[in-house]
Amino acid sequence: MIPAQDRTILRDLARRVAEIAALPEMEERRREWKRHNSLRHGRPMMLIFPEGSWGELLPHTALRCEDPQARNMEWDLRHRIYTFEHLASDNVVDGEWVVHKVIHSTGWGLEPRHHDSPEARGAWAFDPVIREPADMRKLHHPDISVDEDATRRSFEDAVDLFGDILQVKLKGVAHISYHLMNQWTGWRGLEQTMTDMCENPAWVHEAMAFLEEGHRRVLGQYIEMNLLSLNNDNTYHSSGGNGWTDELPAPGFDPERVRPCDMWASAEAQELAQVGPRMHAEFSMRYEKRLLEPFGLTGYGCCEDLTRKLDDVLTIPHIRRISIAPMANVERSAERLGDAAIFSWKPDPSFLVGDFDEERLRAYLLHAVRACSGCVMEMILKDTHTCEWHPERFDRWTQIAREVIETA
């Protein structure tokens, strides 16, 4: 039960979110995203995900609720308001409150283990739990279950709290993203996996086949238990983007039973950033392609440089969004990609730290926008671990980017 004082705070914030969501500007943004996600040319689109910097933009010390659950809800509402009031981006603020079905998984049998950094936000090191092929016997494929009673209670509580202000929606599994190399290196270690690809490639293929089959079984359980939900809306997609489109759901759609062909899905293998195209395709993409094949629209990539790998990426079934990392060659990538898929460019987030040089930032953004003149381009500012307690830099970054987009 949420205390009465916290309830008042949350409902007041929800009213502000509903006001923003009802603005004509939000409907226009949705229309532009549908145009963009359907590969129709127009201005570049822009999304901002401060991620690690949210602790400096909207610190938890600014929250007023006392109850822990209420504080999480308060942060969710406040971050939507902050995005609208501060950032000149194309982020859509919607008037929904999503309740997720309470879904449980038995897991894969092993959990990754790390050596933690002494620094609060420092890098950890791998501590492998799989050291030899026999250790794979410790793994198993997940089994899925649903807590119907907990789901019902959560939904009823949300309706009671927000139902007269926001549209309360119940969703199952709406974000589908495959990270096979992330999973395997979490158990085996990154350096060990790199060595295995040369010295024991059959073992790596055995591991990837095991993961592919496991994820195929999980998807089958989602389908059988009717747990899939549409994601042709504000649902986060791939490594940055959203699902707004009129192309989904697919023909023959039954609102009572969502199919994979009605949905977006994605995959990435950023652990293979330093691996060449042949090995990337052999050890990861071949398995990812089969997992993505049932879905209506797909995305690929994250922080790995795909400049030399775009020929292979473009063979992924139903590919629509491709991540172009900060270190990628923008000109070469734009030339190869054209308008075959969304050019999902991730600008270098380091402009937000050190000397915030506005002219250098403007030149950097302008260069990319001009290089992508023949593409369906989006700017996705993310992976921003800090802004050095200068939240106004995000405001200014988006203002400069907006000026570049409108004048390039």
C-alpha positions in Angstrom: 0.0 0.0 0.0 1.4 3.4 -1.0 1.1 6.0 1.8 -1.5 8.8 1.2 1.2 11.5 1.0 3.1 9.6 -1.7 -0.1 8.8 -3.5 -0.8 12.5 -3.8 2.7 13.2 -5.2 2.4 10.5 -7.8 -1.0 11.5 -9.0 0.1 15.1 -9.4 3.1 14.0 -11.4 0.9 11.7 -13.5 -1.4 14.7 -14.3 1.6 16.6 -15.6 2.7 13.6 -17.7 -0.8 13.3 -19.1 -0.8 17.0 -20.1 2.5 16.6 -21.9 1.3 13.4 -23.7 -1.8 15.2 -24.9 0.1 18.0 -26.7 -0.2 18.0 -30.5 3.6 18.0 -30.5 3.6 14.4 -29.2 1.2 13.2 -31.9 3.4 14.9 -34.5 6.5 13.1 -33.1 4.7 9.8 -33.4 3.8 10.5 -37.0 7.5 11.4 -37.7 8.7 8.2 -36.1 6.3 6.1 -38.2 7.6 7.9 -41.3 11.2 7.3 -40.2 10.8 3.7 -39.2 9.2 2.9 -42.5 12.3 4.2 -44.3 10.6 7.2 -45.8 13.1 10.0 -46.2 12.8 13.1 -44.0 14.8 15.0 -41.4 17.1 12.9 -39.1 15.4 11.9 -35.8 16.9 12.3 -32.4 16.6 10.4 -29.1 18.4 11.1 -25.9 19.0 8.4 -23.3 21.2 9.9 -20.5 21.6 6.5 -18.8 24.4 6.8 -16.3 24.1 10.5 -16.2 20.5 10.4 -14.9 22.0 10.3 -11.4 23.2 13.9 -12.1 20.2 15.2 -14.0 17.6 13.7 -11.7 19.3 12.5 -8.5 17.3 10.4 -6.1 17.8 13.2 -3.5 15.3 15.2 -5.5 12.6 12.7 -5.0 9.9 13.4 -2.4 8.2 10.1 -1.9 9.1 8.0 1.2 8.0 4.5 0.2 10.6 2.7 -1.9 8.1 1.5 -4.5 6.6 5.0 -4.7 10.1 6.5 -5.2 10.7 4.3 -8.2 7.4 5.3 -9.7 8.1 8.9 -8.9 11.4 8.7 -10.7 9.7 7.2 -13.8 7.2 10.1 -14.0 9.8 12.8 -13.2 12.2 11.6 -15.9 9.5 11.8 -18.5 8.7 15.4 -17.5 12.4 16.3 -17.3 13.0 14.9 -20.9 10.2 17.1 -22.2 11.1 20.3 -20.3 14.9 20.2 -20.9 15.7 18.2 -24.1 15.1 19.4 -27.6 14.8 15.8 -28.9 12.2 13.6 -30.5 11.5 11.5 -27.4 7.8 10.7 -27.2 6.2 11.2 -23.8 3.1 9.0 -23.7 0.3 9.0 -21.3 0.5 5.3 -20.4 1.5 3.4 -17.3 2.7 0.0 -18.3 2.3 -2.9 -15.9 4.4 -5.9 -16.8 3.2 -9.5 -16.3 5.1 -11.1 -13.5 7.1 -13.7 -15.5 9.7 -16.0 -13.9 12.5 -18.0 -15.5 14.5 -20.9 -14.0 17.6 -19.4 -15.7 20.4 -21.1 -17.5 22.0 -22.9 -14.5 25.0 -20.7 -14.0 25.4 -17.0 -13.2 28.3 -14.8 -14.5 30.9 -14.0 -11.9 33.1 -10.9 -11.8 36.0 -9.4 -10.0 34.6 -6.0 -8.9 36.4 -2.7 -9.2 37.3 -0.8 -6.0 35.9 2.2 -7.8 32.2 2.8 -7.4 31.6 2.9 -11.2 34.8 1.2 -12.3 35.3 -1.6 -14.7 35.0 -5.2 -13.5 37.0 -8.2 -14.7 35.7 -11.6 -15.9 35.9 -14.5 -13.4 35.0 -17.5 -15.6 32.6 -20.1 -14.2 33.1 -22.4 -17.3 36.7 -23.5 -17.5 36.5 -26.6 -19.7 33.9 -28.2 -22.0 32.6 -30.6 -19.3 31.4 -27.5 -17.3 28.7 -27.0 -19.9 26.8 -29.9 -18.3 26.0 -27.3 -15.5 23.9 -25.4 -18.0 20.3 -26.0 -18.8 17.6 -24.2 -20.9 15.2 -22.0 -19.0 11.6 -22.8 -18.2 9.1 -19.9 -18.1 6.2 -19.4 -15.7 3.7 -16.6 -14.9 2.4 -15.5 -11.5 -1.1 -14.7 -12.5 -2.2 -13.5 -9.0 0.8 -11.1 -8.6 0.1 -9.8 -12.1 -3.6 -9.2 -11.3 -2.7 -7.4 -8.1 -0.1 -5.2 -9.8 -2.6 -4.2 -12.5 -5.4 -3.5 -10.1 -3.2 -1.4 -7.9 -2.0 0.6 -11.0 -5.6 1.2 -12.1 -6.5 2.3 -8.6 -3.6 4.8 -8.5 -3.5 6.1 -12.1 -6.5 4.7 -14.0 -8.4 8.0 -14.1 -5.3 9.9 -15.3 -3.1 7.6 -17.4 -3.9 4.7 -19.7 -2.9 1.6 -17.7 -1.7 -1.2 -19.9 -0.8 -4.8 -19.1 2.1 -6.1 -21.2 3.9 -9.4 -21.3 7.2 -9.7 -23.2 7.5 -6.7 -25.5 11.3 -6.2 -25.8 13.1 -9.1 -27.6 16.8 -8.8 -27.9 19.5 -11.5 -28.3 23.0 -11.2 -26.7 24.5 -14.6 -27.3 28.2 -13.5 -27.1 27.4 -11.5 -24.0 25.9 -14.6 -22.3 28.7 -16.9 -23.3 31.6 -14.6 -22.4 29.9 -13.9 -19.1 30.3 -17.6 -18.2 33.5 -18.4 -20.2 35.4 -15.0 -20.1 36.2 -12.7 -23.0 39.9 -13.4 -23.4 39.2 -17.2 -23.1 36.5 -17.0 -25.8 38.8 -15.1 -28.2 41.4 -17.9 -27.7 38.8 -20.6 -28.1 37.7 -19.2 -31.5 41.2 -20.0 -32.8 42.2 -23.0 -30.7 38.8 -24.8 -30.1 36.3 -23.4 -32.6 34.0 -26.5 -32.3 33.5 -25.7 -28.6 32.4 -22.1 -29.4 30.0 -23.4 -32.0 28.6 -25.9 -29.5 28.0 -23.1 -27.1 26.3 -20.9 -29.6 24.1 -23.7 -30.8 23.1 -24.4 -27.2 22.2 -20.8 -26.7 20.3 -20.6 -29.9 18.2 -23.7 -29.1 17.6 -22.3 -25.6 16.3 -19.0 -26.8 14.2 -20.8 -29.5 12.6 -22.8 -26.7 12.0 -19.7 -24.6 10.3 -18.0 -27.5 8.2 -21.1 -28.0 7.1 -21.0 -24.4 6.2 -17.3 -24.7 4.0 -18.2 -27.7 2.4 -21.2 -26.1 1.6 -19.2 -22.9 0.4 -16.1 -24.9 3.0 -13.8 -23.3 4.1 -11.8 -26.3 2.9 -8.1 -26.5 3.0 -5.7 -29.4 6.0 -3.3 -29.5 5.0 -1.0 -32.4 4.9 1.9 -30.0 7.2 3.7 -27.6 8.9 0.4 -26.6 12.7 0.8 -26.7 14.1 -1.1 -29.6 17.6 -2.5 -30.4 20.4 -0.4 -28.9 18.4 2.8 -29.3 15.2 3.6 -31.1 11.5 2.9 -30.7 8.9 0.7 -32.4 6.5 3.3 -33.8 5.4 1.8 -37.2 2.2 1.1 -39.2 3.9 -1.9 -40.7 3.3 -4.0 -37.6 1.3 -6.0 -36.7 1.5 -8.3 -39.8 -1.5 -9.3 -41.9 -3.7 -11.8 -40.2 -3.1 -10.3 -36.7 -5.3 -11.6 -33.9 -5.4 -9.0 -31.0 -5.8 -11.8 -28.5 -2.6 -13.6 -29.5 0.5 -11.7 -30.6 2.9 -13.6 -32.9 6.7 -13.0 -33.5 5.9 -11.7 -37.0 3.9 -8.9 -35.3 6.9 -7.6 -33.4 10.3 -6.0 -33.6 13.4 -7.9 -32.3 17.1 -7.3 -32.3 20.6 -8.8 -31.6 24.1 -7.6 -31.0 27.6 -8.9 -30.4 29.7 -6.1 -29.1 32.1 -8.5 -27.5 33.2 -9.2 -31.1 34.2 -5.6 -31.8 37.8 -6.6 -32.5 37.0 -9.7 -34.5 36.9 -9.5 -38.3 33.8 -9.9 -40.5 34.4 -13.6 -41.3 34.7 -14.7 -37.6 31.8 -12.4 -36.5 29.6 -14.0 -39.2 30.7 -17.5 -38.3 30.6 -17.5 -34.6 27.7 -15.2 -33.9 25.7 -13.8 -36.7 24.7 -17.2 -38.2 23.0 -18.1 -35.0 21.5 -14.6 -34.5 20.0 -14.6 -38.0 18.0 -17.8 -37.3 16.7 -16.4 -34.0 15.6 -13.1 -35.7 14.0 -14.8 -38.7 10.5 -15.2 -37.2 10.1 -11.5 -36.3 8.4 -8.8 -38.5 11.2 -6.2 -38.2 14.7 -6.5 -36.8 17.6 -4.4 -35.7 21.3 -5.2 -35.2 24.3 -3.9 -33.4 25.3 -1.9 -30.3 28.7 -0.5 -29.5 30.6 -2.7 -32.0 32.0 -1.0 -35.1 30.1 -2.6 -38.0 31.7 -0.6 -40.8 33.4 -3.6 -42.4 30.5 -6.0 -41.5 27.5 -4.2 -43.1 27.4 -6.6 -46.1 26.7 -9.4 -43.6 24.3 -7.3 -41.4 22.2 -6.5 -44.4 21.5 -10.2 -44.9 19.7 -10.4 -41.6 16.0 -11.2 -42.1 13.8 -8.2 -42.1 16.6 -5.9 -41.0 15.4 -2.3 -40.4 17.7 -0.6 -37.9 21.5 -0.9 -37.8 23.6 0.6 -35.0 26.5 2.8 -36.2 28.8 3.1 -33.2 30.8 6.2 -32.3 34.1 4.7 -33.6 32.5 3.6 -36.9 33.5 5.2 -40.2 30.5 7.4 -40.9 31.2 8.0 -44.6 31.9 4.4 -45.5 28.9 3.2 -43.5 26.6 5.7 -45.1 27.8 4.8 -48.6 27.2 1.1 -48.0 23.9 1.4 -46.1 22.2 4.1 -48.1 18.5 3.9 -47.3 18.4 0.1 -47.0 17.9 0.3 -43.2 17.9 3.0 -40.5 21.3 4.5 -40.0 21.1 4.5 -36.1 24.1 6.7 -35.4 25.5 6.8 -31.8 27.4 10.1 -31.4 30.5 10.1 -29.2 29.2 10.8 -25.7 32.6 12.2 -24.6 31.6 15.7 -25.8 29.7 16.0 -22.5 32.8 15.8 -20.4 35.9 17.9 -20.1 35.9 21.2 -22.1 32.3 21.4 -23.5 33.3 22.9 -26.9 30.1 23.9 -28.6 31.7 24.7 -32.0 33.6 21.5 -32.1 30.4 19.6 -31.3 28.5 21.5 -34.0 31.1 20.7 -36.6 31.1 17.0 -35.5 27.3 16.7 -35.8 27.2 18.6 -39.0 29.8 16.4 -40.6 27.8 13.2 -39.8 24.4 14.7 -40.9 25.9 15.7 -44.3 27.6 12.4 -44.8 24.2 10.7 -44.2 22.2 12.8 -46.6 21.2 9.7 -48.6 20.3 7.7 -45.5 17.4 7.4 -43.1 19.3 8.7 -40.2 18.7 8.9 -36.4 21.0 10.3 -33.7 20.9 8.3 -30.5 22.8 9.9 -27.6 23.5 7.3 -25.0 26.2 5.6 -23.0 26.7 8.8 -21.1 28.1 7.7 -17.8 28.6 11.3 -16.5 28.2 14.9 -17.5 30.5 15.9 -14.6 27.5 17.4 -12.7 26.7 19.8 -15.6 23.1 18.7 -16.5 22.7 21.8 -18.6 25.2 20.3 -21.1 22.4 17.9 -22.2 20.1 20.8 -22.8 22.7 22.6 -24.9 23.7 19.4 -26.8 20.2 18.8 -28.0 19.7 22.4 -28.9 22.8 22.4 -31.1 21.8 19.0 -32.6 18.4 20.4 -33.4 19.9 23.5 -35.1 22.2 21.2 -37.2 19.3 18.9 -38.2 17.2 21.9 -39.3 19.9 23.8 -41.2 22.2 21.1 -42.7 
